[in-house]
Amino acid sequence: MTIFFSLRKGLALTGGAALLFSASCTAPRAIVSTGKVTPRGEFRVGGNLAFNLPTETIGKAGATLKSAAENLAGKDTVGYNQTVENLQVAAIAYALDPVRPSSDLYVRYGVVERFDVGYKYAFGSHVFDAMYQFLGPTGTPENPGSRQAGATYGSIGLQYATQRSKLPDIPFISDINTLLDFRASRHDLLVPLVFSQSLGAEEEIGAISYGLVYAHTFLRYGITPGELYNGPGSRVPALPTTRRNFSSFGAFFNAKLGYRYAYVIPALSVYYQNYGEFALLNNRTAKLSGLTFIPSLGLQFRIPGTRR
C-alpha cells in the first residue's frame, strides 16, 4: 500500500488556517473564578469562549506545514526524512498544547460555607473541580456578610480533567495522521490560587480577580507509521505507547462585570511550561518548551438559593 500526497501551494496556507481553527480536546485553563466561592445553596452557571495561543506549537506547526508542502508534494512513497520528523514534533506539540479556539459550559454549586464544587464540559474534555475560600465574607448581595464595597476574597482550588488528543480530521492534516497514526490521551491537574476585590457588597456588581496557577499534565502517546521506510524493504518501526509528564506555571487576571444575576467575564491567563524531551520514531528525540497565552470571554449567571 502506498501513501499518496496531492499537495498544492495553497494547501500550505489553508491547511495552516484549518489547523488553527479546528477543534481538539484539551483541558480548559482560562481562569474565570473570583476569590469568593459560590455561597451555600446557590448555583452559578455559565460558559466561556477562549483562544489557546502556545508559542511552541505555533512555531512547530507552521514550519511543518511549509516543509511538508515543499518536500512531500507529488511523492508516491515516503521515506523517513527531516520533514517526517517535523511532522512528529508538530503532532506532539499539538497534543501538548493545541492552537485553537475553545468553548466550555459549566455549573457550580455551594455545598457548605466556603466550599463549592463544579463540573465543566469542554466539548470532549470532562472537568471536575472544587474550591475552598480561606479569606473574606461568605454572604450574598441579598444577605451580605460585609456591607463594605471592596472586600478582599481568597480561595484555592483543585481541578481534574481527562481527555483524548488527536490530530484534527481535515484535509492535508488527515494525510499526516494517515502517515503517522498518532494517538494520545492526557490527564491534567490544575491548582489555582485566586484573590479578588469585590465591586459592591459581596460582588453585587462584580469583582477584579488575579492570582497564580500550577498545572501538571500526564500524557500518553504513540506512533504507528504506515508505509514509511528507512530504505527499500526497511519499514520504520512503531513507537510504542510512551508516558511523559510536565508542569506548567501561570498567572491570570479577570474582571467580573454585571449586576446581581448576570455577569460578563473577560480574562487573560498566561502559562510557561518546559514540556521536556519526547521520543520520536527511529530513536530520535525532541525538546519542547514555551509560553501559552489564553484570552477568554465568559458569561455567568447566578441562581440564588435559600439561606437560613
ZIHU-V66016 format. One record per residue. N is the residue number from 0. SS is DSSP state (2 for helix, 1 for strand, 0 for the rest). PSI is psi in radians with two decimals (none if undefined). D_FIRST is the distance of its C-alpha to the first C-alpha in Angstrom with 2 decimals. Layout:
N&SS&PSI&D_FIRST + N&SS&PSI&D_FIRST
This chain:
0&0&2.46&0.00 + 1&0&2.47&3.80 + 2&0&2.18&6.95 + 3&0&2.33&9.68 + 4&0&2.02&13.25 + 5&0&1.55&16.07 + 6&0&2.35&19.06 + 7&0&2.89&22.66 + 8&2&-0.60&25.68 + 9&2&-0.49&27.01 + 10&2&-0.41&24.14 + 11&2&-0.62&25.38 + 12&2&-0.86&28.58 + 13&2&-0.62&27.55 + 14&2&-0.70&24.81 + 15&2&-0.76&27.53 + 16&2&-0.71&29.99 + 17&2&-0.64&27.68 + 18&2&-0.71&27.07 + 19&2&-0.67&30.84 + 20&2&0.11&31.61 + 21&0&2.67&28.82 + 22&0&2.53&29.97 + 23&0&2.99&29.20 + 24&0&2.09&31.05 + 25&0&2.73&33.46 + 26&0&2.32&37.05 + 27&0&2.32&39.65 + 28&0&0.10&41.86 + 29&0&2.19&44.26 + 30&0&1.98&47.70 + 31&0&0.15&49.95 + 32&0&2.73&52.38 + 33&0&3.03&56.04 + 34&0&-0.21&58.19 + 35&0&2.09&59.77 + 36&0&2.95&57.86 + 37&0&2.15&58.06 + 38&0&2.68&61.63 + 39&1&2.27&62.18 + 40&0&-0.07&61.53 + 41&0&2.78&59.86 + 42&1&2.58&56.36 + 43&1&2.27&54.43 + 44&1&2.63&51.46 + 45&1&-2.97&49.41 + 46&1&2.79&46.20 + 47&1&2.57&44.81 + 48&1&2.28&42.62 + 49&1&2.87&41.35 + 50&1&2.14&39.13 + 51&1&2.07&37.40 + 52&1&1.46&37.54 + 53&1&2.24&36.32 + 54&2&-0.67&36.82 + 55&2&-0.78&34.13 + 56&2&-0.70&31.31 + 57&2&-0.77&32.48 + 58&2&-0.78&32.36 + 59&2&-0.74&28.96 + 60&2&-0.71&27.18 + 61&2&-0.80&28.84 + 62&2&-0.66&27.96 + 63&2&-0.79&24.30 + 64&2&-0.76&23.95 + 65&2&-0.78&25.72 + 66&2&-0.73&23.78 + 67&2&-0.72&20.36 + 68&2&-0.63&21.73 + 69&2&-0.65&23.00 + 70&2&-0.40&20.35 + 71&0&-0.09&16.90 + 72&0&2.19&17.95 + 73&0&0.02&16.09 + 74&0&2.42&13.64 + 75&0&-0.54&10.27 + 76&0&2.80&9.28 + 77&1&2.13&11.31 + 78&1&2.67&13.82 + 79&0&2.20&16.31 + 80&0&-3.01&19.38 + 81&2&-0.58&22.30 + 82&2&-0.79&20.57 + 83&2&-0.67&18.12 + 84&2&-0.73&21.31 + 85&2&-0.67&23.10 + 86&2&-0.68&20.55 + 87&2&-0.77&21.14 + 88&2&-0.73&24.86 + 89&2&-0.71&24.87 + 90&2&-0.76&23.09 + 91&2&-0.77&25.69 + 92&2&-0.69&28.50 + 93&2&-0.67&27.62 + 94&2&-0.61&27.69 + 95&2&-0.77&30.97 + 96&0&1.49&32.67 + 97&0&2.63&30.97 + 98&0&1.96&32.42 + 99&1&2.70&33.30 + 100&1&2.71&36.12 + 101&1&2.84&36.94 + 102&1&2.73&39.45 + 103&1&2.76&41.09 + 104&1&2.50&43.81 + 105&1&2.82&46.26 + 106&1&2.43&49.39 + 107&1&2.63&51.94 + 108&1&2.35&54.97 + 109&1&1.87&58.07 + 110&1&-0.93&58.48 + 111&1&3.07&61.68 + 112&0&2.27&63.62 + 113&0&0.20&61.53 + 114&1&2.20&58.26 + 115&1&2.86&55.53 + 116&1&2.78&52.01 + 117&1&2.80&49.13 + 118&1&2.40&45.72 + 119&1&2.33&43.29 + 120&1&2.06&40.17 + 121&0&0.66&37.87 + 122&0&1.07&35.27 + 123&0&-0.45&32.92 + 124&0&2.28&35.19 + 125&1&2.24&38.18 + 126&1&2.28&41.14 + 127&1&2.40&44.36 + 128&1&2.91&47.31 + 129&1&2.63&51.04 + 130&1&2.52&53.72 + 131&1&2.24&57.20 + 132&1&2.05&59.93 + 133&1&-0.07&62.26 + 134&1&2.39&64.25 + 135&0&2.87&66.10 + 136&0&2.91&67.70 + 137&0&0.39&65.97 + 138&0&-2.93&67.67 + 139&0&2.92&66.53 + 140&0&-0.57&67.84 + 141&0&-0.59&70.02 + 142&0&1.28&71.26 + 143&0&2.41&70.84 + 144&0&-0.42&71.25 + 145&0&2.23&72.28 + 146&0&0.03&73.70 + 147&0&2.31&73.08 + 148&0&2.64&70.40 + 149&0&0.24&68.30 + 150&0&2.56&67.94 + 151&1&2.34&65.38 + 152&1&2.67&62.69 + 153&1&2.46&60.29 + 154&1&2.81&57.51 + 155&1&2.51&54.65 + 156&1&3.03&51.56 + 157&1&2.19&48.48 + 158&1&2.40&45.19 + 159&1&2.32&42.14 + 160&1&2.57&38.80 + 161&1&2.50&35.48 + 162&1&2.84&32.16 + 163&1&2.58&28.39 + 164&1&2.44&26.82 + 165&0&2.78&23.54 + 166&0&2.56&22.15 + 167&0&2.55&23.26 + 168&0&1.35&21.16 + 169&0&2.78&21.71 + 170&0&2.53&19.91 + 171&0&-0.94&18.50 + 172&2&-0.59&19.31 + 173&2&-0.67&16.80 + 174&2&-0.65&14.08 + 175&2&-0.76&15.66 + 176&2&-0.56&15.59 + 177&2&-0.69&11.92 + 178&2&-0.76&11.57 + 179&2&-0.48&14.49 + 180&0&1.01&14.97 + 181&1&2.38&18.63 + 182&1&2.56&21.26 + 183&1&2.68&25.01 + 184&1&2.71&28.35 + 185&1&2.71&31.84 + 186&1&2.41&35.52 + 187&1&2.35&38.26 + 188&1&2.42&41.99 + 189&1&2.30&44.31 + 190&1&1.78&48.06 + 191&1&2.41&49.99 + 192&1&1.99&53.62 + 193&1&2.29&55.20 + 194&1&2.59&58.60 + 195&1&2.71&60.05 + 196&1&2.18&63.24 + 197&1&2.45&64.35 + 198&0&1.88&65.19 + 199&0&3.00&68.06 + 200&2&2.25&69.10 + 201&2&0.77&66.21 + 202&2&0.58&63.58 + 203&0&-0.68&65.24 + 204&0&0.20&63.92 + 205&1&-2.78&61.07 + 206&1&2.75&60.47 + 207&1&2.15&59.20 + 208&1&2.67&56.83 + 209&1&2.84&55.33 + 210&1&-2.93&54.08 + 211&1&2.71&51.57 + 212&1&2.40&48.33 + 213&1&2.34&46.54 + 214&1&2.62&42.99 + 215&1&2.27&40.72 + 216&1&2.35&37.00 + 217&1&2.04&35.02 + 218&1&2.41&31.24 + 219&1&2.31&28.39 + 220&1&2.78&24.86 + 221&1&2.79&21.59 + 222&1&2.21&18.19 + 223&0&1.57&14.97 + 224&0&2.64&12.37 + 225&0&-2.03&8.61 + 226&0&1.21&6.77 + 227&1&2.21&10.40 + 228&1&2.56&12.23 + 229&1&-0.39&15.94 + 230&1&3.13&15.56 + 231&0&2.10&13.93 + 232&0&0.07&12.80 + 233&1&1.56&14.39 + 234&1&2.46&12.37 + 235&0&2.17&14.59 + 236&0&2.68&16.35 + 237&0&2.71&16.91 + 238&1&1.96&20.25 + 239&1&2.91&22.17 + 240&1&2.20&24.47 + 241&1&2.46&27.13 + 242&1&2.34&30.55 + 243&1&2.69&32.58 + 244&1&2.69&35.74 + 245&1&2.79&37.86 + 246&1&2.67&41.08 + 247&1&2.53&41.98 + 248&1&2.27&45.49 + 249&1&2.96&46.64 + 250&1&2.74&49.61 + 251&1&2.85&50.18 + 252&1&2.40&52.73 + 253&1&2.77&53.15 + 254&1&2.17&55.90 + 255&1&2.01&56.68 + 256&1&2.17&58.73 + 257&1&-2.58&60.31 + 258&1&1.98&63.10 + 259&0&-1.04&63.39 + 260&0&-0.26&60.66 + 261&1&2.38&57.95 + 262&1&2.54&56.58 + 263&1&2.41&54.12 + 264&1&1.64&52.48 + 265&1&2.52&51.00 + 266&1&2.74&49.60 + 267&1&2.20&47.94 + 268&1&2.46&46.30 + 269&1&2.28&45.20 + 270&1&2.58&43.32 + 271&1&2.38&42.61 + 272&1&2.34&40.01 + 273&1&1.69&38.92 + 274&1&-0.52&35.51 + 275&1&-2.82&35.34 + 276&1&2.34&32.64 + 277&1&2.42&29.08 + 278&1&2.48&26.47 + 279&0&3.11&23.16 + 280&2&2.76&20.15 + 281&2&0.57&21.15 + 282&2&0.44&24.69 + 283&0&2.85&25.49 + 284&1&2.85&27.90 + 285&1&2.47&29.26 + 286&1&2.40&32.70 + 287&1&2.50&33.42 + 288&1&2.78&36.76 + 289&1&3.12&38.46 + 290&1&2.65&40.63 + 291&1&2.22&39.84 + 292&1&2.28&42.07 + 293&1&1.54&42.27 + 294&1&2.55&44.65 + 295&1&2.81&45.21 + 296&1&2.19&47.50 + 297&1&2.87&48.56 + 298&1&2.24&50.90 + 299&1&2.44&52.84 + 300&1&2.42&55.29 + 301&1&2.26&57.96 + 302&1&1.77&59.09 + 303&0&2.60&62.48 + 304&0&-2.98&63.36 + 305&0&2.21&66.74 + 306&0&2.42&68.39 + 307&0&none&71.54
